[in-house]
Amino acid sequence: MPTRSCQPDRTLHTALGAVLVLSSAFSLHAQAGGVTGQATEWTQLANNTELISLVGKSAEQVNNQITQISQLAEQIQNQLNIYKNMLQNTAQLPNHVWGQVEGDLKNLQNIVNQGQGVAFSMGNVDDVLKARFQSFADMKSILPDGAGFSTTYQNWSDTNRDTIAGTLKAANLTAGQFSSEERTMSSLRSMSESADGQMKALQVGHQLAAQQVAQIQKLRGLVSQQMTMMGTWYRSEQAQKDLAQARREQFFSGTLRDIRGGQEMKPRW
């Protein structure tokens, strides 16, 4: 029996801490399947240059955050599998081990909120840029069938919630039982009273973790596509500005010519 199963997974909790710190820095406050935070700041910036700069930095932070939560979901999935193997060899998991299970499932719930927050925030980016820049609104999407990122993120969010609800329903559980930390803990405490209940919780948690690994990978793909599109648009905008600036400099620094014949005008002595 692996010895690491009987002790808190330090790597797991360290990774969670890193995600929470990054989320706090990025102002992703989970609320009912969506977040506000920095997305609100984008709509309040009057300076377009500041807006583009903030969006670029935020998109890079989001990309890093998704990598973090994807790794964390995989670790939780593996850890819950270890607990399942332990339970098969014992009548019931000891209280101190079950406490670790509860912690991992709470972390999994946090991952779901993190993913929903990213989808909401990046969808808001698309809406803000389209409203502020006509050139961005006219840019052809690189998504299939020309779908917009805002709509695609919403579809991802809906699909993820439906998948979670379906998994819970198959285990005769409801999404409401896992909708908040308080209700989640209450449900887990009830399950911990029997070996069957513990196994059900572990099986559901393992399934949810596996689903989140797959869903976060899809989310990472969407963010990468969006960042590529924004980069293409920004380079195009910058190229046009550079060209216009070069033409202005050429106009004002060029040699004066006779507008009638195009000949250089020389001073008369």
C-alpha positions as CSV (number, residue, x, y, z in Angstrom):
1,M,0.0,0.0,0.0
2,P,1.5,3.4,-1.0
3,T,2.7,5.4,2.0
4,R,1.8,8.7,0.4
5,S,-1.9,7.8,0.7
6,C,-1.8,8.1,4.5
7,Q,-0.3,11.6,4.5
8,P,-1.4,14.9,3.0
9,D,-0.2,15.3,-0.6
10,R,2.1,18.3,-0.2
11,T,2.5,18.7,-3.9
12,L,-1.3,18.8,-4.3
13,H,-1.7,21.5,-1.7
14,T,1.2,23.5,-2.9
15,A,-0.3,23.5,-6.4
16,L,-3.6,24.6,-5.0
17,G,-2.0,27.4,-3.2
18,A,-0.3,28.6,-6.3
19,V,-3.6,28.6,-8.2
20,L,-5.4,30.5,-5.5
21,V,-2.6,33.2,-5.3
22,L,-2.7,33.6,-9.1
23,S,-6.5,33.7,-9.1
24,S,-6.4,36.5,-6.4
25,A,-3.9,38.5,-8.5
26,F,-6.1,38.1,-11.5
27,S,-9.3,39.1,-9.6
28,L,-11.4,36.1,-10.5
29,H,-14.1,36.0,-7.9
30,A,-16.4,33.0,-8.5
31,Q,-20.1,33.8,-8.4
32,A,-22.9,31.5,-9.6
33,G,-21.0,30.0,-12.5
34,G,-19.4,33.2,-13.6
35,V,-17.0,35.9,-12.4
36,T,-16.6,39.6,-12.6
37,G,-13.4,41.3,-11.4
38,Q,-10.8,42.4,-14.0
39,A,-13.4,42.0,-16.8
40,T,-15.2,44.9,-15.2
41,E,-12.1,47.0,-15.2
42,W,-11.7,46.5,-19.0
43,T,-15.1,48.2,-19.6
44,Q,-14.1,51.2,-17.5
45,L,-10.8,52.0,-19.3
46,A,-11.2,55.0,-21.6
47,N,-7.7,54.8,-23.0
48,N,-7.6,52.2,-25.7
49,T,-3.8,51.7,-25.4
50,E,-4.2,50.8,-21.7
51,L,-7.1,48.5,-22.6
52,I,-5.0,46.5,-25.1
53,S,-2.1,46.4,-22.7
54,L,-4.2,45.1,-19.8
55,V,-6.0,42.5,-22.0
56,G,-2.7,41.2,-23.2
57,K,-1.3,40.8,-19.7
58,S,-4.5,39.3,-18.4
59,A,-4.7,36.8,-21.3
60,E,-1.2,35.6,-20.5
61,Q,-2.0,35.2,-16.8
62,V,-5.2,33.2,-17.7
63,N,-3.1,30.9,-19.9
64,N,-0.7,30.2,-17.0
65,Q,-3.7,29.7,-14.6
66,I,-5.3,27.1,-16.9
67,T,-2.1,25.1,-16.9
68,Q,-2.0,25.2,-13.1
69,I,-5.6,24.1,-12.6
70,S,-5.2,21.4,-15.3
71,Q,-2.2,19.9,-13.4
72,L,-4.1,20.2,-10.2
73,A,-7.1,18.3,-11.6
74,E,-4.9,15.5,-12.7
75,Q,-3.3,15.3,-9.3
76,I,-6.7,15.1,-7.6
77,Q,-7.8,12.4,-10.0
78,N,-4.7,10.3,-9.2
79,Q,-5.0,10.9,-5.5
80,L,-8.7,9.9,-5.4
81,N,-7.8,6.7,-7.3
82,I,-5.3,5.9,-4.5
83,Y,-8.0,6.4,-1.9
84,K,-10.3,4.0,-3.9
85,N,-7.6,1.3,-3.8
86,M,-7.1,1.8,-0.1
87,L,-10.9,1.4,0.5
88,Q,-10.9,-1.9,-1.4
89,N,-8.5,-3.3,1.1
90,T,-10.1,-2.0,4.3
91,A,-13.6,-1.9,5.8
92,Q,-13.7,1.9,5.9
93,L,-11.2,4.8,5.5
94,P,-9.9,6.2,8.9
95,N,-11.2,9.6,9.8
96,H,-7.8,11.3,9.2
97,V,-7.6,9.9,5.7
98,W,-11.3,10.8,5.0
99,G,-10.4,14.3,6.0
100,Q,-7.9,14.3,3.1
101,V,-10.6,13.0,0.7
102,E,-12.9,15.9,1.8
103,G,-10.1,18.4,1.2
104,D,-9.4,17.0,-2.3
105,L,-13.1,17.1,-3.3
106,K,-13.3,20.7,-2.0
107,N,-10.3,21.5,-4.2
108,L,-12.1,19.9,-7.1
109,Q,-15.1,22.0,-6.5
110,N,-12.8,25.1,-6.6
111,I,-11.3,23.9,-9.9
112,V,-14.8,23.9,-11.4
113,N,-15.4,27.4,-10.2
114,Q,-12.0,28.5,-11.6
115,G,-12.8,27.1,-15.0
116,Q,-16.2,28.8,-15.1
117,G,-14.5,32.0,-14.1
118,V,-12.0,31.8,-16.9
119,A,-14.7,31.2,-19.5
120,F,-16.7,34.1,-18.3
121,S,-13.8,36.5,-18.2
122,M,-12.3,35.6,-21.6
123,G,-15.8,35.8,-23.2
124,N,-16.0,39.3,-21.7
125,V,-12.7,40.2,-23.4
126,D,-14.2,39.3,-26.8
127,D,-17.3,41.4,-26.2
128,V,-15.3,44.4,-24.9
129,L,-12.9,44.4,-27.9
130,K,-15.7,44.1,-30.4
131,A,-17.5,47.0,-28.8
132,R,-14.4,49.2,-28.7
133,F,-12.7,48.4,-32.0
134,Q,-14.5,48.0,-35.3
135,S,-11.5,46.3,-36.9
136,F,-11.7,43.6,-34.2
137,A,-15.4,43.2,-34.6
138,D,-14.9,42.8,-38.4
139,M,-12.1,40.2,-38.0
140,K,-13.0,36.7,-39.1
141,S,-13.1,34.3,-36.2
142,I,-10.7,31.3,-36.4
143,L,-13.3,29.1,-34.8
144,P,-15.3,26.6,-36.8
145,D,-18.3,28.0,-38.6
146,G,-17.1,31.5,-37.7
147,A,-18.5,31.3,-34.2
148,G,-17.6,34.1,-31.8
149,F,-15.5,33.4,-28.7
150,S,-18.1,34.9,-26.4
151,T,-20.7,32.4,-27.5
152,T,-18.2,29.5,-27.6
153,Y,-17.1,30.1,-24.0
154,Q,-20.8,30.2,-22.9
155,N,-21.4,26.9,-24.7
156,W,-18.3,25.4,-23.0
157,S,-19.6,26.6,-19.6
158,D,-23.1,25.2,-20.2
159,T,-21.7,21.8,-21.4
160,N,-19.4,21.6,-18.4
161,R,-22.2,22.2,-15.9
162,D,-24.5,19.7,-17.7
163,T,-21.8,17.1,-17.6
164,I,-21.3,17.5,-13.9
165,A,-25.0,17.4,-13.2
166,G,-25.3,14.2,-15.3
167,T,-22.5,12.5,-13.3
168,L,-24.1,13.4,-10.0
169,K,-27.5,12.3,-11.1
170,A,-26.1,8.9,-12.2
171,A,-24.9,8.5,-8.6
172,N,-28.4,9.6,-7.3
173,L,-26.9,12.9,-6.2
174,T,-27.9,16.4,-7.1
175,A,-26.0,19.4,-8.3
176,G,-27.4,21.3,-5.3
177,Q,-25.6,18.9,-2.9
178,F,-22.3,20.1,-4.3
179,S,-23.2,23.7,-5.2
180,S,-21.6,25.3,-2.2
181,E,-18.8,24.3,0.2
182,E,-21.3,24.0,3.1
183,R,-23.6,21.7,1.2
184,T,-20.7,19.7,-0.1
185,M,-19.2,19.1,3.3
186,S,-22.6,18.1,4.7
187,S,-23.0,15.5,1.8
188,L,-19.5,14.2,2.4
189,R,-20.0,13.8,6.1
190,S,-23.1,11.7,5.4
191,M,-21.3,9.6,2.9
192,S,-18.4,9.0,5.3
193,E,-20.6,7.1,7.7
194,S,-20.4,3.9,5.6
195,A,-17.9,2.2,3.3
196,D,-20.5,2.2,0.5
197,G,-21.0,5.9,0.9
198,Q,-17.2,6.6,0.9
199,M,-16.8,4.5,-2.2
200,K,-19.6,6.4,-4.0
201,A,-18.0,9.7,-3.1
202,L,-14.6,8.6,-4.4
203,Q,-16.1,7.2,-7.6
204,V,-18.0,10.4,-8.3
205,G,-15.0,12.5,-7.4
206,H,-12.8,10.5,-9.7
207,Q,-15.2,10.9,-12.5
208,L,-15.6,14.6,-12.0
209,A,-11.8,15.0,-11.8
210,A,-11.4,13.1,-15.1
211,Q,-14.1,15.3,-16.7
212,Q,-12.4,18.5,-15.5
213,V,-9.1,17.4,-16.9
214,A,-10.7,17.0,-20.3
215,Q,-12.8,20.1,-20.1
216,I,-9.9,22.3,-18.9
217,Q,-7.8,21.0,-21.9
218,K,-10.6,22.2,-24.2
219,L,-10.7,25.5,-22.4
220,R,-7.0,25.9,-22.8
221,G,-7.4,25.3,-26.5
222,L,-10.0,28.1,-26.7
223,V,-7.9,30.5,-24.8
224,S,-4.9,29.8,-27.1
225,Q,-7.0,30.3,-30.2
226,Q,-8.3,33.6,-28.8
227,M,-4.8,34.8,-27.9
228,T,-3.6,33.9,-31.4
229,M,-6.5,35.9,-32.9
230,M,-5.9,38.9,-30.6
231,G,-2.2,38.8,-31.5
232,T,-2.9,38.8,-35.2
233,W,-5.4,41.7,-34.8
234,Y,-2.9,43.7,-32.7
235,R,-0.1,43.2,-35.1
236,S,-2.3,44.3,-38.0
237,E,-3.4,47.4,-36.1
238,Q,0.2,48.3,-35.2
239,A,1.3,47.8,-38.7
240,Q,-1.3,50.3,-40.0
241,K,-0.2,52.8,-37.3
242,D,3.4,52.4,-38.2
243,L,2.7,52.8,-41.9
244,A,0.7,56.0,-41.2
245,Q,3.4,57.4,-39.0
246,A,6.1,56.6,-41.7
247,R,4.0,58.4,-44.3
248,R,3.6,61.5,-42.1
249,E,7.3,61.6,-41.4
250,Q,8.1,61.3,-45.1
251,F,5.7,64.0,-46.0
252,F,7.0,66.5,-43.4
253,S,10.7,65.8,-43.9
254,G,10.7,65.4,-47.7
255,T,12.2,67.9,-50.2
256,L,9.7,70.6,-51.3
257,R,8.8,70.2,-55.0
258,D,7.0,72.4,-57.5
259,I,3.5,71.2,-57.4
260,R,3.1,72.1,-61.1
261,G,5.9,70.2,-62.6
262,G,7.1,68.1,-59.7
263,Q,10.6,69.6,-60.0
264,E,12.7,70.5,-57.0
265,M,12.3,74.1,-56.1
266,K,15.6,75.9,-55.7
267,P,16.1,79.2,-54.0
268,R,16.7,82.3,-56.2
269,W,19.7,84.5,-55.4
